[in-house]
Amino acid sequence: MEWHGNTFKPVAGWTVYDSIAYAIKVAKEHRDQVYIEINDIKLTVNEKSDIDSVRNLYSRLLREKHAKSK
């Protein structure tokens, strides 16, 4: 895993679900926002974030990104 300030960039081998879950866990521990960057998609999570909602948002943004590149 890579950390740049309070931005988390998962490396190869991390699933999207695990990456988001880890970022939320860190946000809860530090009671602060954590930025997560997966496949050039940047998301912000905090201690109240819901993993399924964040994952759904990520999926929607990824679909939009791929639709624009076609």
C-alpha positions in Angstrom: 0.0 0.0 0.0 1.1 3.6 -0.6 0.3 6.6 1.5 0.8 10.1 0.3 -0.3 12.4 3.2 -3.8 11.3 4.0 -4.3 9.7 0.5 -4.3 6.0 0.2 -3.4 4.3 -3.1 -3.8 0.5 -2.9 -1.2 -1.5 -4.9 -1.6 -4.7 -6.9 -3.4 -7.4 -5.0 -5.8 -5.2 -3.1 -9.5 -5.7 -4.0 -11.7 -2.6 -4.4 -13.7 -3.8 -1.4 -10.7 -4.4 0.8 -9.2 -1.0 -0.2 -12.3 0.9 0.7 -12.8 -1.1 3.9 -9.2 -0.3 5.0 -9.6 3.4 4.2 -12.8 3.6 6.3 -11.0 1.8 9.1 -8.2 4.3 9.1 -10.6 7.2 9.0 -12.4 5.8 12.0 -9.1 5.3 13.9 -8.0 8.9 13.2 -11.4 10.5 13.1 -10.5 12.3 10.0 -11.1 12.2 6.3 -9.1 9.8 4.2 -8.8 10.1 0.4 -8.5 6.9 -1.6 -7.4 6.7 -5.2 -8.3 3.5 -7.1 -7.7 3.4 -10.9 -7.4 7.2 -11.1 -10.7 7.6 -9.3 -10.5 9.7 -6.2 -12.9 9.2 -3.3 -13.2 10.7 0.1 -14.3 8.6 3.1 -14.7 9.3 6.8 -15.7 7.5 9.9 -19.4 7.5 9.0 -18.9 6.2 5.4 -20.7 3.0 4.4 -18.6 0.6 2.5 -21.4 -0.5 0.1 -22.3 3.1 -0.7 -18.7 4.0 -1.4 -18.2 0.8 -3.5 -21.4 1.6 -5.5 -20.2 5.2 -6.1 -16.8 3.8 -7.2 -18.5 1.4 -9.7 -20.6 4.2 -11.1 -17.7 6.5 -11.6 -15.6 3.7 -13.2 -18.4 3.0 -15.6 -18.7 6.7 -16.5 -14.9 6.8 -17.0 -14.9 3.9 -19.4 -17.9 5.2 -21.3 -16.1 8.5 -21.9 -13.0 6.7 -23.2 -15.0 4.8 -25.9 
